[in-house]
Amino acid sequence: METAMATIKFKAKPFTVYNIDGEVAYVAIPVPRLNSKHCDMPAFRKHPKYGALANSDLFPGVLNHIRKERLGDAIRLDRIPEGVTVDTSGFLAVVTLDV
C-alpha cells in the first residue's frame, strides 16, 4: 500500500538579515500562519496520521503544530529543513513542505 504524501505550499517574500558591519548574514523567508488553503487537502484526507483531522475543527491546530515543529517563524536559506523545498526564481519564494 502506498502512503499518501501530503504537501503544504505557500509564497512569501525573502528578507535579508545583515551583520553589524553591513555584510549579509543570511537570507530568510517568513512562514505565514498556515491554514487549509496552503494544503493539498485531498492528500491530507488520505494521510495515515492526519486524515481523521483534515476536515475537523482541530486541523488549524495541527497545522500550527507542524509549523512550529518543522518550519519555525522563518526559514533560513542556508539551513533549509529536511522535507522542505524552496524555489526562489521569482519575486516571491515558493516553499513546499512534504508532511
Jmol script that loads the backbone (N, CA, C; Angstrom):
load data "model"
ATOM      1  N   MET A   1       0.840  -1.186   0.000  1.00  0.00           N
ATOM      2  CA  MET A   1       0.000   0.000   0.000  1.00  0.00           C
ATOM      3  C   MET A   1       0.879   1.241   0.000  1.00  0.00           C
ATOM      4  N   GLU A   2       0.532   2.179  -0.816  1.00  0.00           N
ATOM      5  CA  GLU A   2       1.304   3.403  -0.956  1.00  0.00           C
ATOM      6  C   GLU A   2       0.869   4.418   0.098  1.00  0.00           C
ATOM      7  N   THR A   3       1.830   5.047   0.766  1.00  0.00           N
ATOM      8  CA  THR A   3       1.480   6.061   1.757  1.00  0.00           C
ATOM      9  C   THR A   3       1.262   7.397   1.060  1.00  0.00           C
ATOM     10  N   ALA A   4       0.284   8.128   1.540  1.00  0.00           N
ATOM     11  CA  ALA A   4      -0.038   9.418   0.940  1.00  0.00           C
ATOM     12  C   ALA A   4       0.952  10.468   1.427  1.00  0.00           C
ATOM     13  N   MET A   5       1.476  11.258   0.498  1.00  0.00           N
ATOM     14  CA  MET A   5       2.396  12.338   0.848  1.00  0.00           C
ATOM     15  C   MET A   5       1.636  13.650   0.727  1.00  0.00           C
ATOM     16  N   ALA A   6       1.305  14.221   1.858  1.00  0.00           N
ATOM     17  CA  ALA A   6       0.583  15.491   1.865  1.00  0.00           C
ATOM     18  C   ALA A   6       1.593  16.627   1.782  1.00  0.00           C
ATOM     19  N   THR A   7       1.208  17.706   1.099  1.00  0.00           N
ATOM     20  CA  THR A   7       2.109  18.845   0.963  1.00  0.00           C
ATOM     21  C   THR A   7       1.436  20.127   1.444  1.00  0.00           C
ATOM     22  N   ILE A   8       2.278  21.002   1.955  1.00  0.00           N
ATOM     23  CA  ILE A   8       1.874  22.354   2.335  1.00  0.00           C
ATOM     24  C   ILE A   8       2.707  23.287   1.474  1.00  0.00           C
ATOM     25  N   LYS A   9       2.059  24.263   0.841  1.00  0.00           N
ATOM     26  CA  LYS A   9       2.763  25.153  -0.082  1.00  0.00           C
ATOM     27  C   LYS A   9       2.333  26.589   0.193  1.00  0.00           C
ATOM     28  N   PHE A  10       3.312  27.506   0.251  1.00  0.00           N
ATOM     29  CA  PHE A  10       2.990  28.922   0.417  1.00  0.00           C
ATOM     30  C   PHE A  10       4.040  29.778  -0.281  1.00  0.00           C
ATOM     31  N   LYS A  11       3.683  31.034  -0.505  1.00  0.00           N
ATOM     32  CA  LYS A  11       4.585  32.001  -1.123  1.00  0.00           C
ATOM     33  C   LYS A  11       4.858  33.116  -0.128  1.00  0.00           C
ATOM     34  N   ALA A  12       6.085  33.604  -0.137  1.00  0.00           N
ATOM     35  CA  ALA A  12       6.460  34.712   0.742  1.00  0.00           C
ATOM     36  C   ALA A  12       7.666  35.429   0.151  1.00  0.00           C
ATOM     37  N   LYS A  13       7.835  36.678   0.550  1.00  0.00           N
ATOM     38  CA  LYS A  13       8.953  37.472   0.058  1.00  0.00           C
ATOM     39  C   LYS A  13      10.164  37.264   0.967  1.00  0.00           C
ATOM     40  N   PRO A  14      11.294  36.826   0.398  1.00  0.00           N
ATOM     41  CA  PRO A  14      12.503  36.649   1.208  1.00  0.00           C
ATOM     42  C   PRO A  14      12.987  37.988   1.765  1.00  0.00           C
ATOM     43  N   PHE A  15      13.621  37.931   2.927  1.00  0.00           N
ATOM     44  CA  PHE A  15      14.221  39.130   3.506  1.00  0.00           C
ATOM     45  C   PHE A  15      15.666  38.837   3.874  1.00  0.00           C
ATOM     46  N   THR A  16      16.481  39.885   3.911  1.00  0.00           N
ATOM     47  CA  THR A  16      17.899  39.751   4.187  1.00  0.00           C
ATOM     48  C   THR A  16      18.195  40.260   5.589  1.00  0.00           C
ATOM     49  N   VAL A  17      19.002  39.505   6.318  1.00  0.00           N
ATOM     50  CA  VAL A  17      19.455  39.910   7.649  1.00  0.00           C
ATOM     51  C   VAL A  17      20.931  40.253   7.525  1.00  0.00           C
ATOM     52  N   TYR A  18      21.300  41.424   8.054  1.00  0.00           N
ATOM     53  CA  TYR A  18      22.668  41.912   7.944  1.00  0.00           C
ATOM     54  C   TYR A  18      23.394  41.847   9.279  1.00  0.00           C
ATOM     55  N   ASN A  19      24.725  41.665   9.205  1.00  0.00           N
ATOM     56  CA  ASN A  19      25.573  41.783  10.389  1.00  0.00           C
ATOM     57  C   ASN A  19      25.718  43.254  10.740  1.00  0.00           C
ATOM     58  N   ILE A  20      26.308  43.527  11.884  1.00  0.00           N
ATOM     59  CA  ILE A  20      26.511  44.918  12.316  1.00  0.00           C
ATOM     60  C   ILE A  20      27.384  45.689  11.336  1.00  0.00           C
ATOM     61  N   ASP A  21      28.349  45.011  10.717  1.00  0.00           N
ATOM     62  CA  ASP A  21      29.251  45.689   9.780  1.00  0.00           C
ATOM     63  C   ASP A  21      28.642  45.872   8.393  1.00  0.00           C
ATOM     64  N   GLY A  22      27.392  45.464   8.201  1.00  0.00           N
ATOM     65  CA  GLY A  22      26.716  45.683   6.927  1.00  0.00           C
ATOM     66  C   GLY A  22      26.792  44.521   5.959  1.00  0.00           C
ATOM     67  N   GLU A  23      27.536  43.473   6.312  1.00  0.00           N
ATOM     68  CA  GLU A  23      27.601  42.304   5.443  1.00  0.00           C
ATOM     69  C   GLU A  23      26.335  41.471   5.612  1.00  0.00           C
ATOM     70  N   VAL A  24      25.994  40.749   4.562  1.00  0.00           N
ATOM     71  CA  VAL A  24      24.813  39.887   4.606  1.00  0.00           C
ATOM     72  C   VAL A  24      25.097  38.705   5.525  1.00  0.00           C
ATOM     73  N   ALA A  25      24.263  38.514   6.528  1.00  0.00           N
ATOM     74  CA  ALA A  25      24.396  37.365   7.426  1.00  0.00           C
ATOM     75  C   ALA A  25      23.699  36.152   6.810  1.00  0.00           C
ATOM     76  N   TYR A  26      22.441  36.340   6.402  1.00  0.00           N
ATOM     77  CA  TYR A  26      21.682  35.270   5.754  1.00  0.00           C
ATOM     78  C   TYR A  26      20.410  35.849   5.145  1.00  0.00           C
ATOM     79  N   VAL A  27      19.794  35.052   4.294  1.00  0.00           N
ATOM     80  CA  VAL A  27      18.507  35.394   3.695  1.00  0.00           C
ATOM     81  C   VAL A  27      17.499  34.392   4.250  1.00  0.00           C
ATOM     82  N   ALA A  28      16.324  34.889   4.608  1.00  0.00           N
ATOM     83  CA  ALA A  28      15.297  34.023   5.190  1.00  0.00           C
ATOM     84  C   ALA A  28      13.947  34.313   4.554  1.00  0.00           C
ATOM     85  N   ILE A  29      13.024  33.381   4.759  1.00  0.00           N
ATOM     86  CA  ILE A  29      11.656  33.509   4.253  1.00  0.00           C
ATOM     87  C   ILE A  29      10.719  33.414   5.450  1.00  0.00           C
ATOM     88  N   PRO A  30       9.849  34.416   5.645  1.00  0.00           N
ATOM     89  CA  PRO A  30       8.906  34.330   6.768  1.00  0.00           C
ATOM     90  C   PRO A  30       7.865  33.238   6.515  1.00  0.00           C
ATOM     91  N   VAL A  31       7.471  32.557   7.575  1.00  0.00           N
ATOM     92  CA  VAL A  31       6.468  31.495   7.468  1.00  0.00           C
ATOM     93  C   VAL A  31       5.138  32.065   7.950  1.00  0.00           C
ATOM     94  N   PRO A  32       4.117  32.088   7.087  1.00  0.00           N
ATOM     95  CA  PRO A  32       2.821  32.638   7.500  1.00  0.00           C
ATOM     96  C   PRO A  32       2.066  31.668   8.407  1.00  0.00           C
ATOM     97  N   ARG A  33       0.986  32.148   8.981  1.00  0.00           N
ATOM     98  CA  ARG A  33       0.092  31.255   9.731  1.00  0.00           C
ATOM     99  C   ARG A  33      -0.553  30.334   8.695  1.00  0.00           C
ATOM    100  N   LEU A  34      -0.391  29.047   8.867  1.00  0.00           N
ATOM    101  CA  LEU A  34      -0.869  28.084   7.878  1.00  0.00           C
ATOM    102  C   LEU A  34      -2.352  27.784   8.076  1.00  0.00           C
ATOM    103  N   ASN A  35      -3.050  27.618   6.962  1.00  0.00           N
ATOM    104  CA  ASN A  35      -4.440  27.174   7.016  1.00  0.00           C
ATOM    105  C   ASN A  35      -4.694  26.240   5.836  1.00  0.00           C
ATOM    106  N   SER A  36      -5.926  25.804   5.683  1.00  0.00           N
ATOM    107  CA  SER A  36      -6.225  24.773   4.683  1.00  0.00           C
ATOM    108  C   SER A  36      -5.970  25.235   3.248  1.00  0.00           C
ATOM    109  N   LYS A  37      -5.966  26.537   2.974  1.00  0.00           N
ATOM    110  CA  LYS A  37      -5.699  26.990   1.605  1.00  0.00           C
ATOM    111  C   LYS A  37      -4.250  26.715   1.191  1.00  0.00           C
ATOM    112  N   HIS A  38      -3.360  26.508   2.156  1.00  0.00           N
ATOM    113  CA  HIS A  38      -1.965  26.183   1.864  1.00  0.00           C
ATOM    114  C   HIS A  38      -1.750  24.684   1.650  1.00  0.00           C
ATOM    115  N   CYS A  39      -2.775  23.875   1.906  1.00  0.00           N
ATOM    116  CA  CYS A  39      -2.627  22.418   1.937  1.00  0.00           C
ATOM    117  C   CYS A  39      -3.233  21.735   0.723  1.00  0.00           C
ATOM    118  N   ASP A  40      -2.656  20.601   0.391  1.00  0.00           N
ATOM    119  CA  ASP A  40      -3.236  19.692  -0.588  1.00  0.00           C
ATOM    120  C   ASP A  40      -4.243  18.843   0.187  1.00  0.00           C
ATOM    121  N   MET A  41      -5.479  19.333   0.274  1.00  0.00           N
ATOM    122  CA  MET A  41      -6.478  18.721   1.151  1.00  0.00           C
ATOM    123  C   MET A  41      -6.842  17.279   0.762  1.00  0.00           C
ATOM    124  N   PRO A  42      -6.969  16.931  -0.523  1.00  0.00           N
ATOM    125  CA  PRO A  42      -7.238  15.518  -0.830  1.00  0.00           C
ATOM    126  C   PRO A  42      -6.147  14.582  -0.280  1.00  0.00           C
ATOM    127  N   ALA A  43      -4.892  15.013  -0.356  1.00  0.00           N
ATOM    128  CA  ALA A  43      -3.806  14.190   0.178  1.00  0.00           C
ATOM    129  C   ALA A  43      -3.855  14.149   1.708  1.00  0.00           C
ATOM    130  N   PHE A  44      -4.205  15.265   2.344  1.00  0.00           N
ATOM    131  CA  PHE A  44      -4.318  15.267   3.808  1.00  0.00           C
ATOM    132  C   PHE A  44      -5.444  14.348   4.273  1.00  0.00           C
ATOM    133  N   ARG A  45      -6.546  14.292   3.521  1.00  0.00           N
ATOM    134  CA  ARG A  45      -7.651  13.422   3.898  1.00  0.00           C
ATOM    135  C   ARG A  45      -7.270  11.943   3.822  1.00  0.00           C
ATOM    136  N   LYS A  46      -6.299  11.593   2.977  1.00  0.00           N
ATOM    137  CA  LYS A  46      -5.842  10.213   2.836  1.00  0.00           C
ATOM    138  C   LYS A  46      -4.631   9.905   3.719  1.00  0.00           C
ATOM    139  N   HIS A  47      -4.054  10.932   4.359  1.00  0.00           N
ATOM    140  CA  HIS A  47      -2.835  10.764   5.144  1.00  0.00           C
ATOM    141  C   HIS A  47      -3.098   9.863   6.352  1.00  0.00           C
ATOM    142  N   PRO A  48      -2.211   8.903   6.628  1.00  0.00           N
ATOM    143  CA  PRO A  48      -2.450   7.983   7.750  1.00  0.00           C
ATOM    144  C   PRO A  48      -2.494   8.669   9.112  1.00  0.00           C
ATOM    145  N   LYS A  49      -1.723   9.717   9.303  1.00  0.00           N
ATOM    146  CA  LYS A  49      -1.680  10.394  10.607  1.00  0.00           C
ATOM    147  C   LYS A  49      -2.703  11.520  10.717  1.00  0.00           C
ATOM    148  N   TYR A  50      -2.877  12.298   9.650  1.00  0.00           N
ATOM    149  CA  TYR A  50      -3.709  13.497   9.712  1.00  0.00           C
ATOM    150  C   TYR A  50      -5.065  13.356   9.031  1.00  0.00           C
ATOM    151  N   GLY A  51      -5.345  12.222   8.413  1.00  0.00           N
ATOM    152  CA  GLY A  51      -6.578  12.036   7.661  1.00  0.00           C
ATOM    153  C   GLY A  51      -7.838  12.259   8.471  1.00  0.00           C
ATOM    154  N   ALA A  52      -7.866  11.763   9.691  1.00  0.00           N
ATOM    155  CA  ALA A  52      -9.062  11.910  10.529  1.00  0.00           C
ATOM    156  C   ALA A  52      -9.276  13.345  10.989  1.00  0.00           C
ATOM    157  N   LEU A  53      -8.217  14.145  10.979  1.00  0.00           N
ATOM    158  CA  LEU A  53      -8.303  15.524  11.459  1.00  0.00           C
ATOM    159  C   LEU A  53      -8.467  16.542  10.337  1.00  0.00           C
ATOM    160  N   ALA A  54      -8.312  16.114   9.091  1.00  0.00           N
ATOM    161  CA  ALA A  54      -8.269  17.052   7.969  1.00  0.00           C
ATOM    162  C   ALA A  54      -9.544  17.878   7.816  1.00  0.00           C
ATOM    163  N   ASN A  55     -10.705  17.316   8.113  1.00  0.00           N
ATOM    164  CA  ASN A  55     -11.957  18.056   7.964  1.00  0.00           C
ATOM    165  C   ASN A  55     -12.525  18.530   9.297  1.00  0.00           C
ATOM    166  N   SER A  56     -11.750  18.441  10.355  1.00  0.00           N
ATOM    167  CA  SER A  56     -12.275  18.789  11.672  1.00  0.00           C
ATOM    168  C   SER A  56     -11.873  20.207  12.076  1.00  0.00           C
ATOM    169  N   ASP A  57     -12.442  20.662  13.179  1.00  0.00           N
ATOM    170  CA  ASP A  57     -12.089  21.973  13.737  1.00  0.00           C
ATOM    171  C   ASP A  57     -10.700  21.956  14.355  1.00  0.00           C
ATOM    172  N   LEU A  58     -10.111  20.781  14.511  1.00  0.00           N
ATOM    173  CA  LEU A  58      -8.775  20.654  15.093  1.00  0.00           C
ATOM    174  C   LEU A  58      -7.666  20.868  14.065  1.00  0.00           C
ATOM    175  N   PHE A  59      -8.009  20.898  12.771  1.00  0.00           N
ATOM    176  CA  PHE A  59      -6.997  20.975  11.720  1.00  0.00           C
ATOM    177  C   PHE A  59      -6.119  22.228  11.813  1.00  0.00           C
ATOM    178  N   PRO A  60      -6.662  23.428  12.106  1.00  0.00           N
ATOM    179  CA  PRO A  60      -5.764  24.590  12.259  1.00  0.00           C
ATOM    180  C   PRO A  60      -4.716  24.380  13.351  1.00  0.00           C
ATOM    181  N   GLY A  61      -5.080  23.709  14.433  1.00  0.00           N
ATOM    182  CA  GLY A  61      -4.114  23.410  15.482  1.00  0.00           C
ATOM    183  C   GLY A  61      -3.045  22.441  15.016  1.00  0.00           C
ATOM    184  N   VAL A  62      -3.444  21.468  14.193  1.00  0.00           N
ATOM    185  CA  VAL A  62      -2.490  20.525  13.615  1.00  0.00           C
ATOM    186  C   VAL A  62      -1.493  21.273  12.737  1.00  0.00           C
ATOM    187  N   LEU A  63      -2.002  22.183  11.906  1.00  0.00           N
ATOM    188  CA  LEU A  63      -1.117  22.964  11.036  1.00  0.00           C
ATOM    189  C   LEU A  63      -0.180  23.853  11.846  1.00  0.00           C
ATOM    190  N   ASN A  64      -0.685  24.430  12.935  1.00  0.00           N
ATOM    191  CA  ASN A  64       0.155  25.258  13.796  1.00  0.00           C
ATOM    192  C   ASN A  64       1.270  24.412  14.414  1.00  0.00           C
ATOM    193  N   HIS A  65       0.945  23.199  14.813  1.00  0.00           N
ATOM    194  CA  HIS A  65       1.955  22.296  15.381  1.00  0.00           C
ATOM    195  C   HIS A  65       3.011  21.931  14.328  1.00  0.00           C
ATOM    196  N   ILE A  66       2.576  21.636  13.114  1.00  0.00           N
ATOM    197  CA  ILE A  66       3.517  21.324  12.027  1.00  0.00           C
ATOM    198  C   ILE A  66       4.417  22.517  11.770  1.00  0.00           C
ATOM    199  N   ARG A  67       3.839  23.720  11.767  1.00  0.00           N
ATOM    200  CA  ARG A  67       4.620  24.944  11.530  1.00  0.00           C
ATOM    201  C   ARG A  67       5.696  25.114  12.594  1.00  0.00           C
ATOM    202  N   LYS A  68       5.323  24.971  13.861  1.00  0.00           N
ATOM    203  CA  LYS A  68       6.293  25.131  14.951  1.00  0.00           C
ATOM    204  C   LYS A  68       7.380  24.069  14.905  1.00  0.00           C
ATOM    205  N   GLU A  69       6.966  22.820  14.665  1.00  0.00           N
ATOM    206  CA  GLU A  69       7.891  21.694  14.713  1.00  0.00           C
ATOM    207  C   GLU A  69       8.835  21.650  13.516  1.00  0.00           C
ATOM    208  N   ARG A  70       8.347  21.942  12.324  1.00  0.00           N
ATOM    209  CA  ARG A  70       9.132  21.738  11.099  1.00  0.00           C
ATOM    210  C   ARG A  70       9.704  23.006  10.492  1.00  0.00           C
ATOM    211  N   LEU A  71       9.013  24.158  10.684  1.00  0.00           N
ATOM    212  CA  LEU A  71       9.424  25.365   9.976  1.00  0.00           C
ATOM    213  C   LEU A  71       9.888  26.503  10.878  1.00  0.00           C
ATOM    214  N   GLY A  72       9.201  26.738  11.964  1.00  0.00           N
ATOM    215  CA  GLY A  72       9.517  27.885  12.810  1.00  0.00           C
ATOM    216  C   GLY A  72       8.895  29.154  12.254  1.00  0.00           C
ATOM    217  N   ASP A  73       9.395  30.301  12.682  1.00  0.00           N
ATOM    218  CA  ASP A  73       8.861  31.590  12.229  1.00  0.00           C
ATOM    219  C   ASP A  73       9.433  32.013  10.883  1.00  0.00           C
ATOM    220  N   ALA A  74      10.638  31.546  10.573  1.00  0.00           N
ATOM    221  CA  ALA A  74      11.288  31.886   9.306  1.00  0.00           C
ATOM    222  C   ALA A  74      12.197  30.732   8.898  1.00  0.00           C
ATOM    223  N   ILE A  75      12.360  30.571   7.596  1.00  0.00           N
ATOM    224  CA  ILE A  75      13.242  29.542   7.049  1.00  0.00           C
ATOM    225  C   ILE A  75      14.488  30.219   6.510  1.00  0.00           C
ATOM    226  N   ARG A  76      15.618  29.914   7.114  1.00  0.00           N
ATOM    227  CA  ARG A  76      16.883  30.439   6.598  1.00  0.00           C
ATOM    228  C   ARG A  76      17.276  29.637   5.365  1.00  0.00           C
ATOM    229  N   LEU A  77      17.670  30.333   4.301  1.00  0.00           N
ATOM    230  CA  LEU A  77      18.012  29.639   3.063  1.00  0.00           C
ATOM    231  C   LEU A  77      19.323  28.865   3.167  1.00  0.00           C
ATOM    232  N   ASP A  78      20.142  29.172   4.171  1.00  0.00           N
ATOM    233  CA  ASP A  78      21.368  28.402   4.379  1.00  0.00           C
ATOM    234  C   ASP A  78      21.139  27.214   5.311  1.00  0.00           C
ATOM    235  N   ARG A  79      19.914  27.085   5.855  1.00  0.00           N
ATOM    236  CA  ARG A  79      19.562  25.968   6.753  1.00  0.00           C
ATOM    237  C   ARG A  79      18.152  25.473   6.446  1.00  0.00           C
ATOM    238  N   ILE A  80      17.918  25.048   5.233  1.00  0.00           N
ATOM    239  CA  ILE A  80      16.586  24.588   4.837  1.00  0.00           C
ATOM    240  C   ILE A  80      16.319  23.241   5.500  1.00  0.00           C
ATOM    241  N   PRO A  81      15.192  23.115   6.221  1.00  0.00           N
ATOM    242  CA  PRO A  81      14.894  21.858   6.911  1.00  0.00           C
ATOM    243  C   PRO A  81      14.652  20.701   5.947  1.00  0.00           C
ATOM    244  N   GLU A  82      14.798  19.495   6.465  1.00  0.00           N
ATOM    245  CA  GLU A  82      14.564  18.291   5.673  1.00  0.00           C
ATOM    246  C   GLU A  82      13.091  18.223   5.261  1.00  0.00           C
ATOM    247  N   GLY A  83      12.849  17.836   4.027  1.00  0.00           N
ATOM    248  CA  GLY A  83      11.484  17.728   3.524  1.00  0.00           C
ATOM    249  C   GLY A  83      10.923  19.030   3.003  1.00  0.00           C
ATOM    250  N   VAL A  84      11.742  20.086   2.974  1.00  0.00           N
ATOM    251  CA  VAL A  84      11.296  21.404   2.503  1.00  0.00           C
ATOM    252  C   VAL A  84      12.057  21.741   1.231  1.00  0.00           C
ATOM    253  N   THR A  85      11.321  22.205   0.218  1.00  0.00           N
ATOM    254  CA  THR A  85      11.961  22.716  -0.992  1.00  0.00           C
ATOM    255  C   THR A  85      11.587  24.183  -1.146  1.00  0.00           C
ATOM    256  N   VAL A  86      12.548  24.982  -1.621  1.00  0.00           N
ATOM    257  CA  VAL A  86      12.341  26.415  -1.787  1.00  0.00           C
ATOM    258  C   VAL A  86      12.723  26.794  -3.209  1.00  0.00           C
ATOM    259  N   ASP A  87      11.805  27.468  -3.913  1.00  0.00           N
ATOM    260  CA  ASP A  87      12.056  27.972  -5.260  1.00  0.00           C
ATOM    261  C   ASP A  87      12.117  29.490  -5.179  1.00  0.00           C
ATOM    262  N   THR A  88      13.311  30.049  -5.346  1.00  0.00           N
ATOM    263  CA  THR A  88      13.489  31.496  -5.249  1.00  0.00           C
ATOM    264  C   THR A  88      13.661  32.140  -6.616  1.00  0.00           C
ATOM    265  N   SER A  89      13.179  31.493  -7.677  1.00  0.00           N
ATOM    266  CA  SER A  89      13.381  32.022  -9.021  1.00  0.00           C
ATOM    267  C   SER A  89      12.505  33.236  -9.323  1.00  0.00           C
ATOM    268  N   GLY A  90      11.397  33.402  -8.621  1.00  0.00           N
ATOM    269  CA  GLY A  90      10.512  34.535  -8.860  1.00  0.00           C
ATOM    270  C   GLY A  90      10.656  35.603  -7.790  1.00  0.00           C
ATOM    271  N   PHE A  91       9.795  36.626  -7.858  1.00  0.00           N
ATOM    272  CA  PHE A  91       9.801  37.693  -6.856  1.00  0.00           C
ATOM    273  C   PHE A  91       9.472  37.137  -5.481  1.00  0.00           C
ATOM    274  N   LEU A  92       8.469  36.251  -5.438  1.00  0.00           N
ATOM    275  CA  LEU A  92       8.125  35.571  -4.196  1.00  0.00           C
ATOM    276  C   LEU A  92       8.718  34.167  -4.200  1.00  0.00           C
ATOM    277  N   ALA A  93       9.236  33.755  -3.075  1.00  0.00           N
ATOM    278  CA  ALA A  93       9.759  32.400  -2.950  1.00  0.00           C
ATOM    279  C   ALA A  93       8.576  31.450  -2.731  1.00  0.00           C
ATOM    280  N   VAL A  94       8.627  30.283  -3.358  1.00  0.00           N
ATOM    281  CA  VAL A  94       7.611  29.263  -3.191  1.00  0.00           C
ATOM    282  C   VAL A  94       8.202  28.160  -2.313  1.00  0.00           C
ATOM    283  N   VAL A  95       7.578  27.943  -1.167  1.00  0.00           N
ATOM    284  CA  VAL A  95       8.061  26.944  -0.212  1.00  0.00           C
ATOM    285  C   VAL A  95       7.081  25.783  -0.208  1.00  0.00           C
ATOM    286  N   THR A  96       7.614  24.559  -0.334  1.00  0.00           N
ATOM    287  CA  THR A  96       6.813  23.358  -0.306  1.00  0.00           C
ATOM    288  C   THR A  96       7.342  22.450   0.792  1.00  0.00           C
ATOM    289  N   LEU A  97       6.431  22.007   1.667  1.00  0.00           N
ATOM    290  CA  LEU A  97       6.781  21.113   2.771  1.00  0.00           C
ATOM    291  C   LEU A  97       6.055  19.797   2.584  1.00  0.00           C
ATOM    292  N   ASP A  98       6.806  18.701   2.559  1.00  0.00           N
ATOM    293  CA  ASP A  98       6.215  17.375   2.494  1.00  0.00           C
ATOM    294  C   ASP A  98       5.979  16.886   3.906  1.00  0.00           C
ATOM    295  N   VAL A  99       4.733  16.481   4.182  1.00  0.00           N
ATOM    296  CA  VAL A  99       4.369  16.010   5.529  1.00  0.00           C
ATOM    297  C   VAL A  99       4.208  14.506   5.496  1.00  0.00           C
TER     298      VAL A  99
END
end "model"
wireframe off; spacefill off
backbone 0.3
color backbone group
